[in-house]
Amino acid sequence: MTNKLYVGNLPFSATDDSIKELFAEAGTVNNVTVIIDRDTNQSKGFGFIEMGSGEEANEAIERLNGKSFEGRELKVNLAKPRESRN
């Protein structure tokens, strides 16, 4: 079972720290990565969270998927493996 989550529909004002604090409700947060646009240096509105275990990842999905965060309804699910690009 994977412990890496995809989080979509993040507010553009969200920071790694604010997301880590939110996801700590569900368990141990090992890593937070908000994806940043390299041209504008602003959030793209999604990111990835690595939880301490698969159980904590499932708990985060149950608690936070659909939850309002800074005015936006979060989309939280298991991250899919990265596809290789040519």
Residue, then its C-alpha position, 0 to 999 in steps of 0.5 A: m500500500t502506498n503512502k503518497l497522496y495527490v492533492g488537487n484544487l489547492p488554493f494558490s496561497a497554500t504553503d508547504d507548512s499550511i498543508k503539512e499542518l492540515f494533513a497532520e490531523a490524519g497522522t505523520v506527514n513525512n514530506v509535502t511538495v506543492i508544484i510550482d510553475r517555473d515561469t510564474n513561480q506560483s503554485k499550480g494548485f496541486g501537490f503531493i504529500e507523503m504520509g508516515s504509512g498507508e493507513e495514515a494515507n487512507e485516513a487523510i483521504e477519508r478526512l480531507n477529500g472534499k474538505s474546504f481549505e481556504g475556500r477551495e474543496l480539496k481533492v485527495n487521493l492516492a498518487k499514481p506512479r509517474e509516467s515516463r516521458n520521451 
